[in-house]
Amino acid sequence: MVNQTEIWKQALYKVLEDSEITQTIVIIEDDAGAFRVVQLYELKRYRTGKTAGALAPRATYCRDSVCESRDVAIVEGQRLVAKHLLDHWRICRDEQTTQEAS
C-alpha cells in the first residue's frame, strides 16, 4: 500500500431547496511522487410533506485528477475553490473553530 499525505484541503458547502451538498477538495501526495486533486461530494436530501425534516439516504461520489507537480496541483485546487465560490458555494468553517470548549 502506498503512503499518502494530504498537503492541502478545503471544504465547501451549498444549500439547495431540499438538500445540502458538502464538497471537500484535497491534494494528496503519495510515495510515488504523484499529486492528486480529489473532490469528494456528499449530498443530503431532505424529504418534504408528511415526513418533513427526515433525512433521505445520502449519496457520495468522488472525482480525481493527477497533476504533474505540487505547484500545479495547488493551483488546480485553488482554481476549483474559486470556481465553486462563483457558483454560490460557501467555505466551511475550520473544524477547530466550530468545536465548543467542554
N, C-alpha and C positions, 0 to 999 in steps of 0.2 A: 504494500500500500504506500502511496506517495504522501509525504507530509505536505500540508498546505498551511499557508499563513495568510490571514486577512491583512491587507495593507491599507485599505480604505473602505469606508462603509457609510451609507446614507439611507435613512428610512423616510418614506413619504406616504401620505395617505390622501384619499379623496372620498368624500361622502356624496352619494347619489340619492335619489328619491327613496329607494328601498334597499340600499346596500352601502357597504363600506369596503373600500379597496385599500389594502396596505401593500406597498412595494418596497423592497429592500434591494438596493444596488450595492454590490460588494465586489471589490477587486481582490482576487486571490492569486498568490504566487505559490507554485509548487516546486518541489525539489529539482524538477527537470528545467527550471527557469522559464516556465510558461506563465503568462499573465492572463487570467481570465476575468472578464467582466460578466458578472452573474446578476440577473434581475429575477428576484423571487416575488411573485404576486400571490396575495391571499384575498379572496373575495368572500365576504359575509353578507348574505341576503337576509332580509327581514320579511316575514310573512305579514300580509295585511288581512283585514277582515276579522273574523271571529277569533283568530289566534294572533291578534296584533301584538307585536313585540317579541314573538317567539322566533328564535333563530332557525333559519333553514340550513340545510347542510352547507358546509364550507367547500370552496373549491380553491385549489392551489395549482399554480403552474410556474415554470421556470424557463428563462431564456439565457443563453450562454454564448459568449463570443471570446475568441482568443486574440490577444494583441501581441505585437512583436516586441514591445518593451514596456517597462514600468511606466515611463512618461506617457506613452501613447495610451495605455490603459487608464491612467488617471485623467487624461484629457477626455477620453471617451466617457468615463463615469461622470465627470463634471458636465459634459455636453448633455448626457441623458437627464441629469437633475435639472439643468436649465430648461431643457425641452419640456419636461413634465411640469415645471413651475409655470410656464406659459399656458399650459393646459389646465390650470387651476388645481394642481396638486399642492399639498402643503407639507412642509418638512415636519416630521415628528420630533417631539422633544427627546433629548438625550435621556436614557433610562435613569441615569443617576440623578438628574434634576427633577424627575417626577416621583421619586420614592420619598415618602414622608419618613421623618425620623421616628423611631419607635420609642 
